[in-house]
């Protein structure tokens, strides 16, 4: 299962935010928890870049519920569709 984001909703995002959103939408059907570090490794971003861009995705209407979940060995995000 993957989540489809309307292009109009994603148009207000930066390139990095769009890439993170696409990654989350693609994997939300098989995972619930995502570490910033691992998202960054997949997208050639730093964990800090991922964490800095997640609030824009939390505020948006993209069909995902994104919650900052944990901090042990890096920030973990709980993502559900």
N, C-alpha and C positions, 0 to 999 in steps of 0.2 A: 504494500500500500504506500502510495506517495500522495502528497498534498499538492494540488495545483493552485498557484497564486495568480490571480488576475493581473495582467500586465499593467493595468492602470494603477493598481495598488503598489506594485513594485517600482513604478516609475519614479517615485519620490526618494528612493533609496540610493545610496552611493554604490559604486561598483563593489566594494568590499562587503557591504551589507547585503547586496543582492546575491553575491557568491555564498555567503554564510547561510542566507535564507534558502537558497536552492539546495545546499548541502543538507540542511535540517529537513526540508520537505522530502528529499529523496530518501532519507534514512529513518524518519520518524515512525514508519511502519514496523521496523525491526528493532528499534532501540528507543529507550526512554531517557537515558542519562547520557549527556555529552560533556566531555572535558574540553575546556578552552584550548588546552595544549594540543589535544588530538585533532580537534577541528583545524587548528592552525597548521599542524603538520600536513594534513590533507590538502589544504588550500594555499600553502606557502605563505602563511601569515604567522605573526607571533601570537602567543596566548594573550598578550596585552591588547593587540589589535582586535582580536575576537571579543574580548571582554568589553572593550570600549564601544564596539558596534552593536552589542546585544541589546542595550536599552531601546534603540530605535526599533528593533524587531519585536521587543516586548510591547511597545506602545502601538504598533501597527495592527491592522486587521488582515492577517495573513492566514487565518485558519489554524494557527498554532497557539498553544498556551505555553509560554516560556517563563520559567521561574528559576531564579538563582537558588541553587540547592545546597552546595557544600563547598568547602574551601580546603580540605585536606589534600595535599599534593597538587594544588591548583583548583581553580574554580570549576565546579560541575553545574551544569544546567539541566533541569528537568523539562523536557519538551514533550508535549502531548498534542494530538490533533483532535 
